[in-house]
Amino acid sequence: MTMVKARSTSTRVRFTLCRAMLALLLFNLTIGEHIVAAGQSTLRSLGGDQPSIADFREGQTLVVFAHQDDDLLWMMPFWPVTSRFLLAGYPAAPVFEELIKSFPPRLKYNARWTPIWGIVDNDIWAEVFTDRCKRAPIVNLATLKAHLRPFFTSSIKRVITHNNWGEYGHAQHRLVNMAVRQLAVENGLDVWALGTRMPMGAREQSQYVNVAGELGLPTIEGYFDPTLFREVRGAYLARVPNASTPELTAKFRSWSPTLWTWPDQSEAFPMGWRPFVKLVNKGVDLTIENSAVKRLENDVMIENDCPANPTVPKSFNMAAPTPETAKPLL
């Protein structure tokens, strides 16, 4: 009788474990299918000899951006397919952590978010990182590459980042672009960026001009969902930066009155389907000898740089090192 009970108990345990494993498998499949479906709905191929979007379903994609609102503004169509969001232009602060936790849970953003410079308190952020000249010796090409390099692993095949002209010219956008392109050359990766330019503070759709057709680079399209964009932007607009003293709080808020640092008009972002161009193809930088890209780099004025200690090197589009000559920074 005891042996029968033991067998019965063992059978029930095995059945329960199998049922739990099956439930976990179905959950993972459901999540995977959701991500693939979402990616399929926000990315599309232009057909012909232009690239397919099939590879983006693998989950081997990084989104690397300078400032906390940049991935929404310039890279939003890739949110469903990225494995990690890397905040690269400055460290995070508790106010940013609170912001990220407020995003809609269905986006699964918080679990994929990594500030590569770590986290500093609100006072340090207000004192140092609101000042472009104080942050310049901290965040430069060498240090940025050193902080990004550990994330460029063999499991990553492509990176979504800023374009060479920094969208509207922001110095740190250009810096992140350069660091990503050079690391992609070292590691044989692809790099994609938005094929649109706009003036600083663009408030109307007519100011967001697609330039991909001028560049002659491989192109796909990504969809900026206006409803979702405004929902996430609302979380930024609802948060006012604070520090421990009135002086530091005032400095924080002089940087930006809310955590949203771009105009908040209804159409102040690249709405609808927008082109994304391939900057690096399996470790080959396609922009180095591209005259149309060079013209954009020259035509778009560099914004928000430190005059005494420029963030962007003078020869901005300098040739990235080849895989054979590239050496890691120690």
N, C-alpha and C positions, 0 to 999 in steps of 0.2 A: 504493500500500500504506500509506503514511504517512497519507494522508487518510482511509482506511478506519479505521485505528486511532484517529485523532483523533475521528472521528464516533462510534466505538464507546465511547471513553472519555467523551465528552460525554454520550452517551445514558445511560451507567451513572451519571454524576454526577447528571443530572437525575432519573433514577429513584430514586437514593438520597435526594436531597433531597425528592422528592415523598413517598417512603415515610416519611421522618423527620417531614415536616410533617403527614402523615396520622396518624402515631403521636401527635404532640403534640396534634392536634385531638381524637383519641379520648380521650387522657388528660384534657384539659380538660373534655370532655363528661362523662366518667365522674365527675370530681370534682364538676362542677356537679350532675349527677344525684344524687350521694351527698348533697350539701348539701341539695338540694330534698327528697329522701326523708327525710333526718334531720329537716328542719324540719317536714315534714308529720307526722312521727310524734311531735313534741314540742309542736305547736301545734294547736288545733282551734277551729273556730267553734261558737258556741252556736246558730246557725241563726236563723230568723225575721228580725227586723229588726236583729240584731246583726252586727257587722262580719265580713267574710270574712278568711281568713288568706292569701289568694292573693298579696297584695302583698308579703308578707314573703319571698317567693321571689326577689325582685329583687336582693338583696344590697345594698340601700341603707339599711342599718340600723346604728346605733351602739349599743353598750352602754357607758353611762357610770356609773361607780361610785366611791364614796368610798375604800374600803379594799380591799386585795388579795383578801380572801376574800368580799367582798360580791357580786361577780357570780355566784359559785357559790351563795351562800346565797339570794339574792333574785331572780336573773335567769337562772338556769341554762337554762330552756327555750329561750332565744333564742341560746344559743351556736352552734348550727349555722347560723343565718341572718345573724349579724352580720358586717359587713365589718371592724370594728375594736373592740377592747376598750380603753377609755380609763380608766386609773387616775387619778382626779381629786382625791382628798383629801389627798395628800401625794406627795412624790417617791418613786421607787423607791430601793432600795439593792442592793448586790451579793447579799445574802442572798435578795432577792426575785427577782433575775435567775436565780439558781441554781434556785430553786423552779420558776419558769416553764419552764425547760429540762427539768425532770424530769417534766412532764406527759406523758401518753401521746401519742406522735406522731400517732396517728389523729385527735386533736382539732384539730390544726393551730392551737394556741393561740398559741404563741410568735410566729409570723409576723404575727399580727393584734394583738398586745399593744403598747400605747403608754402609757408613763407621761408625762402631759402636763407635769409639772414637772421632767422629766429624772431624772437619777440622782445621788445623793450617796453618799459613802462611809458605811460602817456606823457609824463614830464620830459623824459629824454627825447621822445618823438617830437614833442612841441619845440624843444630847445634846439635840437640838431637837424631833424629831417624836414622841417618846414623851411630851412635855410639852404638854398641851392649851393652856396659856397662852403658851408660847413659839411655838407654830405659829399661834396665832390672828391675829397681825398679818400673817403671811405668806399664809395661805390664808383669804381673805375673799370676800365676794360679788363685789366689783369685780375682784380679781386672778384669781379662779376663772373668771369670764366671759371675761376677757382671754386666759387660757390655753386655754379651750375653743373660743373663737370660730373660730380657723383650721380646726377640724375640721368645722364646720357649713357644708359646701360645698354647691354646687348638686347634687352627686351623692347627697346624703343626703336621705331623705324622712321618716325617723322615728328616734326615740331611745328606748331602754329605760333606765330609771333608777330611783332610789329614789322612794317615794311621799311625799306631802306631810307625813305624820306621821313619816317616817323609820323605818318598820317598827316598831321598838320605842322610837323617840324620839331616836336618836343625832343630835347637833347637826350633824355633818358630813353625815349622810345628808340631813337637811332642807336644808342649804346647797346641796348638789349638786342636789337637786330644784329648788330655787328658780332656780339659775343655768341649768339646762337648760330649764326652762319659759320663762324670759324670753328666752333665745336662740332657742327654738323659735318664740315669737311674732314675733321679729325676722325669722326666716327662713321662716315659713310651714310649719313642720314639725308632725308628730304626736309625741306623747310618751305612752308606756305605762309602767305600774308595777304591781307586785304588789298585788292587792286583799286583803291579809291583814294583820292586826295581831297582835302578840304582846308579852308582857312581856320586859324585858331578861333575857337568860340563859334563855330558854324551853327546857326539856329534854324535854317530852312533846308528842305530837301534839295533845292536847286544848287546848294553850295557843296553837296557831296557828289563829286564828279568821278565817274568811273574812268580809269586810265589804263585798264588792262589791255585794251585793244591796241594801244600805242607801244606796248612793251615787247610783244612777240614771245612771251613766256607761256609755258603750259598753264592752262586755266580751267578751274571748275567754278561752280557757283554755290554760295551759302545763303541761307534764308535767315534774315533778322526778323523774328516774330514781334511785331509792334506791341501786342498785348502782353506777352511774357516780358519783353524788355521793360515796359512801363511798370509792371508788377515788381520786378527786381529793383529797378531804379527807385521805386517808392521806399524800399528799405533803407537805401542810402540817404534819401532826402529826409527821412524821419529821424536821422541820428546827427546830433550836434556834438562836435568834439569838445572834450573837457580835460583839464589837468588839475593839479592839486592847489595851484595858486591862481589868483585873478590875472597876474601878469602872464603866466604860461598859458592859461586858458585863452587870453586875448591873442597871444601869438599863434596858438593852434587855430583859432577862428579867423585870424587874418590870412592864414593859408587857405582856408575854405570854411564858410559858415556851416556847411554840412559835410558829410563824407562823400557827397557827390561833387565832383570838381569840374564838370562840364555843364554847358547850358541845359536847363530843364524844360525848354519848350517842347511841345507835343511831338514835333518832328525833328528834334535836334539829335539825330543819330542816323546811321545808314540803314534805312528801312528796306524791307523786301529782299528780293534776290540781288546779291552783290557778287562781283567776281573776286576770286582768290587766286593769286598767281604763285607759281612754284619758283622759289628763289634759289634753292639748292636741290639738285637731283642726285641722290645716292652719293653724296660727298663732293659733287662737282658744283661749284658756285656759278650759277648762270647769269649773275648780275655784274660780275667783274668787268667783262668786256661789252656790256650792254649799254649802248650810247643813250637809249631812251631813259633807262634808269638813272644814268649819270646826270642827264638833264634835269630830271625830277629832283635829285639830290641837290643840285645847284640852284634850282628855281625856288624850292621850298625853304624859306628862311628858318634857321635853327632858333628855337624858342626855349626859354627857361633854362639857359645855361649859365654857369658862373663865369663872368668876364675875366676874372683874375686867374681862374684855374679851369679852363674849358673841359667839360665832360667828354665831348666828341673829339677824337684825334683830328689833326689838321687834314691828313689824307684819309678821310672817312671811309671811302670805299677801297681801302688798300687790299691787296690780294690776300685772301685767307691762306694759311699754311696748308700745304698738301698733306695727305695722310702719311706720306713717307717722312716729311720733315717736321711735322707737328710734334711738339714735346709737351707733356703735361706740366702745369705749374705746380711747384712743390709748396 
